[in-house]
Amino acid sequence: MRHIIISDTHSPDCISRIYLTIKEKKIHDLVDAIVINGDLLGVFSMNKSNMYRVKGLSEENKDELLKLCASNFYKEHKDKDLTPDLILEYVKERYEWCYKILEMFSELKFTIFNLGNHESEFHMLVLEELPFLMNVVSDAFENLDYQKLKQIFYDFEDELHKLEEGGNFKYIKKEPYVFKDTLILGIPGMSHSTVGNDQMSQLQESWTANLVEKAKSMIEGCNKLIIYNHTQANYDRQFGSFGCESPSLNQFMEEYGGKFDKSIFIQSHNHWSHSQFMKIDDFYFVLNNAGLHSGIFNIIEIDNEVKLLDIDIERNLAEDLSLSTSFPEVKSDVDLISRYYSDPESIATRRTSPK
């Protein structure tokens, strides 16, 4: 079983580079599925990308990104004052773009999509894109018809469910999925947090608990478990170790993780310029490197062993990562990277290399 894993691409140029690489090199012929683990939206996150980290995002860069994000809006409305209706038009075009991207990937290979918090109907972070790209502050955002805004998202989900009918796409926000002999449990990013007393954290944990209960009833006959997580987790920076944050998911992992031949937990983790691959107790943990770092993605292979491949588009490199099973105190970035990569110094430069 092999999955291509893509997460947190945030911008059209990154996801397009990944798509073209997979298609041109025929990587899709080598895998069983492509998994997009959320955050196609959220272009404002590109100011954290190593693509622009040194020089920063220029006005020319932002203009080009706006054109890529919403070409019709760019052509018809770029120079107009924002109104509530124009903002809704932009949001609609962005969710339509998300659908087209997922449809494109599904035409290459069976594609699984887990919702990211930048797509979530509860955060609607897409609204932060226009102020970022156009450098505008507008009262129009305060006068939005939120019923119409939410309807755009619901229409997007309706289109995803229609895409599922074609048999080459699965949306895993609402229920786990059995693919061959593997139980796939997607935890969507309904909210950034899964612990706490605030309403959004409680909503996230309630959603997670419901998915966990569904997963328990689907275990029979499954030899492998893959959890795709797109909400808060527990990363220990001091020792470079990792764990689940959600109480309900953590209980499920402790109770059932050892019942599978292989149990894997894959975390969407966009703030790193490298992947991380570790084994703790019954679980293999993958901190999936974000596509926003010049389009890097991973391939995971689950057979007698679990292997993780790092695909670096910028440098045209593919590397089998080492598995870390011990977690001494991290002395430096290079020290941490050396657990996984053969040339940690070169990997460390990803974070500071300009586009």
Residue, then its C-alpha position, 0 to 999 in steps of 0.5 A: m500500500r502506497h499513498i502520496i501525502i500532500s498537505d498545507t499547500h495553501s497556494p495555487d502555484c504549490i499545488s500545481r507544481i506538485y500535480l505536474t510533477i506527479k503527472e509528468k513523472k507518472i508517480h501516480d502509477l506507483v501508488d494506490a491513492i493520493v491523499i490531500n490532507g487539507d489546507l488548499l486555501g489560506v494563501f496568506s500563509m505564503n508569507k511563512s513559506n521558504m519561497y518568500r521568507v528571505k525577500g518577502l512577498s512583493e506587491e508583484n508576487k501578491d498580484e500574481l497570487l491573486k490572479l492564480c487564486a481567482s482569475n475571474f475576480y482578478k479580471e473583472h473586479k481587481d480594481k474595484d472597491l470591495t462590496p459584500d457581493l464581490i467578497l462572496e463572489y471571490v469566496k465562491e470562486r475559491y471554493e470552485w477552484c478547490y473542487k477543480i483541483l480535487e477533480m484533477f487529482s482524482e482523474l490521475k488516481f484515486t484521491i482522498f480529501n480531508l478538510g483543513n481548518h482553512e477550508s472549514e465552514f466554522h473559521m472561513l479563513v478564506l476571508e483573510e485572503l483578499p485583505f492580504l493579497m489586495n492590502v485593503v481594509s474594508d467595512a464590507f467584511e462586516n456586512l456580509d450575509y453569513q447565510k450566503l457565505k455558509q451556503i457557498f461552503y455547503d454547495f462545495e460539499d455537495e459537489l464533493h459528494k457528487l464527485e464521490e459518485g464517480g468512484n475515484f474520490k473520497y471525502i473523509k470529513k464525515e466518516p471513516y473509510v475502508f480502502k482495501d485492507t486499511l481503515i482510514l480515519g480522517i480527523p478534519g480541521m473543523s477548528h485549530s484546537t481540540v482541547g479547551n473550554d471554548q465553543m470551537s474546541q468543543l465542537q472539534e472534539s465532539w466531531t472527533a469523538n463521533l468519527v472515532e465511534k464510527a471507526k470502532s464499528m469498521i475495524e473487523g477485517c482491517n489489517k492496517l490503520i491510517i489516521y490523517n489528522h488536521t487539527q491540534a496535536n502534541y509536539d514536544r519541541q524539546f525532545g522532538s517527540f509527538g503524540c495525539e492531543s484529542p482525548s477521544l482519539n488518544q483513547f482509541m489509539e491506546e485501545y486499538g492501535g496494537k490490534f492492527d498489523k500496522s498503525i500510522f498517524i499522519q499529522s498535517h504540519n505546515h510550519w516545518s521545512h522537513s518531514q519527521f518520521m518516528k515510531i512510539d509504542d504501537f504507532y508510526f508517526v509522520l509529520n507531513n511536510a507542507g507543500l508550501h515549502s516549494g512543493i515538497f510532498n511525501i510517499i508512505e509505503i506500508d508493507n512488512e515495514v513502513k517507509l517514508l519517502d521525501i519528494d523535493i521538487e525544487r531540487n529534484l530529489a527523493e530520499d528514504l527517511s530514517l525512522s526515529t525511535s529514540f528522542p534525546e533532547v534536541k540540541s539544534d535544528v540540524d540535530l533534529i533533522s539528522r534523525y531523518y535525513s542523510d544530509p541535514e545541513s542541506i535540508a536546513t537551508r530549505r527554510t532560508s532559501p529564497k525563491 
